[in-house]
């Protein structure tokens, strides 16, 4: 049986001496006092390979996830954050990506326009030298760009995928597509499905507990899972819990396991499909 991999987990340490918060941030900014791989293990009922997502309240200091990856690179990989556009002098994004990749950070998160502070960005908000460098570097160095995006952001991501067809791109959290009263938001889903024409675009499916207004076991979310897998194929989909993230879990062990079981018990998926979504897609893409 394929080992379940969690493709998206937010982690930060209670040890603020060794891993200080960025200037201007304090405990009141944190979603929880801390969230560590040990916390994830207690929720998941075992130690799973996880993709560690850099927290914004560490700023550009990636020491915590780098230390975790260094302690067990088979168990941990990482997604970093770097500024593509800045009004201060920082390292160029291509050089920063390559430096962080040396420590095992394989993906780099980009907050799309809807998730950014608003400063009047144009529709082609990725039309910046820094973003172009990130797309080019990811293609050249076999790295990945991971987008926190709303559905209205997806066409612009598609435009860049057209320009950089060799760049691997992940759409986090199903690109903001959600269900309400058992129905998928059709227009939002179409924006996501349109990206399936780009063979290097992947989708993180989750957090399952936040994809609809259902309670566990979230059986109705299978409708969305079926449509996403039909468009992209299981080998471009990966399960994520978003543990440690902002979407509240009322009963973490029950709800996280329900997300895994949604895939395991989907009668429209083959055994190979289930293995891909729950592990092999993430392993091949993020643990190279």
N, C-alpha and C positions, 0 to 999 in steps of 0.2 A: 504494500500500500504506500502511495506517495505521502511523504511527510508534508503536512500542512505548513505553508509559508504565509505569514501575514505581511502584506505588501505595503502597509502604511500604519506606523505607530509613532506617536509623539512621545518623546522622552526628555526628562530633565531631572536633575539631581537636587536633593535637599541640601547638599554640601555647597553652600554658596561661598565658602572660603576657597575651595579648590576650583569651583566652577561658578564664578560670579555672574550676576545678571548684568546686562548692558547698562551703562549710565542712563539715569532717568527712569529706570524701571524698579519696582519693588514687589514685595509679596502680594500686594493687592492686585497686581496685573496678571497673576498666575491663575490658571483654571483650577489647579489643585496645588497643594503644597509641593508635591513632586509626583512624577510618574516614571518608573524605572522598568527595566526588563524583568525584575523580580515581581513587580506588580502585574505585569502582563502575564507572567507564568501562573500567578495565582488565579487570574481570571480565566486563562485558556485551559487550565488544568494540566499544564505541561510546558516544557521549554520548547518553543517553536522558533525556527529561523524567522527573523523579523527585519524589515527595512526601517531603519531609524530615521525619522524626519526631524531635521534641525528646527529648534524652537526659535521664534523671532525674538524672544526676550534674552537670548544669548547674543543677539546681533550677529556679527560675522565671526564670532569666536566659536569654532567647531570642536573644541577640545573634548567635550563630553562624548559626543558620538564617535569621534576619532579614537578615543581611548577604549570605548566599548568594542569598536570594530577590531582594533588592534589586539584586544584580549581574546577574540575568537572570530576570525574572519569567515569561518564556515557558518557560524550562527548569525552573524550580523553583517549587514551592508548599510549604506547610508544615502540619504538625500540631503544635499546641502542647499544653502541659500546665499546668493551673491547678487550685488547690485549691477544690473545692466546699464542703468542710467543713474547718475549721481551728480550733485553739484559740488562734491568735494573730490579731491584727488585720492583715488583708491586704485588698487591693482586692476589692470584690464581684465574683463571677465574670462577671456580665454586662458590667460596665465593663471588666474585663481582656480579655474576649473581643473587645470592640469596639476596644480600643486595639491589640491584636495583629493584628486583621484589617486595620488600616490599613497594616501592613507586609507583607501578603500571606499571613498565616497563615489558612487557610480552615477548618481542622478542629481539634477539641479532643478530646484523648484522655481517656477515663475508664477507670480500672482498676476492673473489676467486683469484687464482693465476694470471689470466690475468688482474685483477684490482689492484694487489699489486705492490709495487716497486719490481723490479726484482733483485733477488740475487741468481739465480741459483737453485730455488726450484726443487726438483725432481717431476716426474709425480704424485707420491703419496704425494702431498704437504700437505694433511691433516694428514699425519702420524707423528703427534706431540702430546706430552702429553697434552698440553693445549687444543687442539681441541678435543681430546678424553674426557677430563673433561667436555667440553662444551656440547658435545653430551650426555654424561651420565647424567649430571645435568638437561639438558632440559627434558630428559625422566623421571627422578625421580621426578622433581618438576613441571611437566606439563607446561613447558616453550617452546619457539619456537626459532629455528635458521633460520635466514633470509639471503639468499646468494645473493650478487651482483656478478653475474657470467656471463662469456661468454660461448658459446656452448661447447668449448673445455674443460671447467672445469666440465661439468656435469657428465661425467663418474666417476670422482673421488668422487663427492658428492654421486653418487649412490653407490659406494663401501662402504662409511661410513653409508649410510642408510641401507645397507645389514647387517652391523655389529650392528647397533643400530636401530632396526626396530620400537621401541616405541618412537623414537624422531621425533617430528613434525618439518618439514623443509619447508620453503617457498623459492621458486625461484622468485626473484624480476625481474621485467621488461621482463617477458616471456623468461628468460634465454638468452637474447641477440638475440633471433630469430627475424628476420626482413623480410619485403617484399620489393621487388623492381620491378617496372613496372608490378604490379599486381600479381607477383608470390612470393610464400613463399620460403625461402631458405631451400630446402628439407633436406639437410644433417644436418643443424642446428636443424631443427624441429625434426628430428628423434632422435637426442641426447636428446632433451627435452622429447619426447614421451616415450623414454625408461625408464624415471624416474617414469612414471605412474604405473609401476609394484610395486612400493613402496607405500602402501596405506596411509602413513603419509606425503607424499609430496604434497604441495599445490603450486599454481602458481598465481602470481600477473599479471593481464592482463593490460598492459599499460607501459608507457604513450602512449595512442592511437595516439596522434599527432606525435610521433616519431617512430611508428612501420612501416611506409611506406613512400614513397615519394609523397603521395597524400596530397591534401589540404582538409580542412573540407568540407563535413561531414565524410570523411574517409570511405565511403561505402565499398570499396574494402577490408578493414581490416577484414570485417566479415568472409572472407575466413579463415584467421588465427584463429579468435575466434572460428569458428566451429570446426576446427581441434584440438585445445587445449581442448575444452569442450568435444569433442568426446573421447579424450584420458583419461582425468582426471575426467570427470564428473563435473557438475556445482557446486557441494558441495565441490570441492577442488579448485575452481577458485574464484578470487576476483578482482574487478576493482580497479585501482589506477590511480590517476592523475599525480603523481610526481610533483605536484605544488611546487614551490620554488627550483626545481631541475635544473640541467644544461641544459636540453633540452629546447630551447627557444620556447616560445609561442608567436605567432604573434598577436593573438586576444584571450587572455586567456578565457574570458567568453564563447565565441563561441566554441572554441576548446575543452574546458573541458566539456561543455554540449554535444558536439558532441560525445565525448567518452561514456558518459552515454547513449545517445540516440542510439548509435550503439548496445548496449545490449538491451535496451528497445524495439527496433523495429526489433530485429533479429527473423525472422519467424521460424527458426529452434529451438528456445528455448521455453520451456513452461513457464508459469507464475511463477512456482516454481523455474525453472532454473534461470530466470531473478532476482528473489528475492535473490537467493543464491549469485549470482555473484555480485550484487549491494549492498548486505548488510549482509545477514545472515551468510555467510561463514566467513567473517572477524569478525563479532560480536562473533560468537561461538569460534573462534580460539584466538582472540587477546583481548577480553574484559572479560575474566573469573574472 
